[in-house]
Structures are given as structure tokens and as C-alpha cells.
Amino acid sequence: MTEVSFAKSFLTALDQRPFKLSAEHVEDPKSYAARGAYTLPKMPKPMAKRKASAIPGQERSLTVVVKSLRNPPLDIKLSSQTPNTSILDVKTAVSKETSIPVDKMKLLHKKKPISDSKVLKDLAGQEEMSVEFSVMVMGGAAAIKSPPAQAEVAQGPSGNEVLETKEFWDDLRGFLLQRIRDEKTAGDLTDTFQAAWKAKS
């Protein structure tokens, strides 16, 4: 009788303990309680598309636009500028295109003057790919387009006057000697050409 009582109390104690499942235990899906469909709530704002970022280790390039509505009117675009490009470098590039002295030029960003020591990354946002400046020319300096270089015209005699000079025939003799590498043949050819020219004239 005592053994029966002990067995009952032991089984009762086992029933009160939580079940322990093994790591390989798999629940039967058929035993799941039925649940209704769940709809996700709408987002308050649509998700923005992620912009393509620069390749790791590669600096982004910025486009600089310099405009001026006053005299002289300017609209200059400088592409492929690094974020570390200084304002002084921008002014130097504008000066090369317009011939306006750098010290006569003042760049403004959002109507505020910018010091030469600033760099583009201080002014452009993290996602911006271009920076626009307006330029103020001081002291009455004006843009002067450098005139195109003209080819120098050779000075001295021309035409028949050249053929009557001793220098021309000496040059011809030197050219023939350089090509033929035979002094006698070069001299004979020069004399032949000179005699033919004199007979014609």
C-alpha cells in the first residue's frame, strides 16, 4: 500500500513539471491553432529609393557652375572637381577662361561671400553632385577673351627673288647631299636644276 501511494505521488509530481523538448523536436503543423490573416499597417511615408553611392575608396566628383548676370555675363561649368577643390582653385580656373584677375573676383554661394580657403565639400551636401556660385567682379574688371594666336608669317624675299639667291641653291645642295649622301651627285643635280631654271626664265 505504501508503494502504491509513493507511485501516485511520484507521477503527480512529474505531471506538474514543464515539458522539455529536444533540439531535434518538430511540431506537427496540424496541431497548430487556427489564426486569422494579419495585414501589415501602411507606412506613414513611402520609402525613398536608395541612391547609388560611390564605390568604396573612390571620391565623388562635383560639377561647379559659375554664373553672373551683371557685366560681364558669365555661365561657366567646371566638371569633375574633387570635394577637396578649394575656392581659390575654382577662381583660378574661371580666370583662365575669362582673363579676369583672381584678385578682382569674389565668389558667392547662396548670396554669401566665400573665402578662398574653403573647399567644395564644406559647401555641398552629402548627396549633392553640383555646386552653384555667382561671381562678383570688383574694380571694373571685365572679361577679356584672349585673341587666337596668329601664325607668324615668314619675312624676307619670296617667289622668283628667292631662286636668284645663293642661299637657296646652297640649301638645295645640302638637302640633296643629306638624302643622296654623295657630294658629287648632289652638286651635279644642283647645277642641273639651276641651269634648267635659268634656261626657263
Salt bridges, closest charged atoms under 4 A:
GLU27 OE1 - HIS25 NE2 3.24
ASP116 OD1 - LYS91 NZ 3.01
ASP170 OD2 - LYS166 NZ 2.84
ASP188 OD2 - LYS184 NZ 3.23
ASP191 OD1 - ARG173 NH2 3.77
